[in-house]
Amino acid sequence: MAGTELDPAHYDPVVVANVDTAEVPSAAWGWSGESRKTFRVAGWTVAVILVLMNIGNHHGHVEDIFLIGFAAIIVGILLRDSYLSRHPR
């Protein structure tokens, strides 16, 4: 073989737990997927921050409606996710 040719066996994608490392490079390191706990903590944190943003010097209540509305949507999504993870279809 010439020195410029690549060894095809060396560059074949490795399949780890039905995940192609060519498509998901992090699967080769042993991590592939989403961290549900991290997303839940981030969601609750954002919802609390949105509610705390009501404390301020604004005079209109339109901002309050939007802040509480978005926080309620996030909490609804988190509660739905928690319910569906405990009761699979």
Summary of the structure (lengths in Angstrom):
residues: 89
radius of gyration: 23.1
end to end distance: 55.4
largest distance: 77.2
contacts: 165
relative contact order: 0.09
helix: 53%
strand: 4%
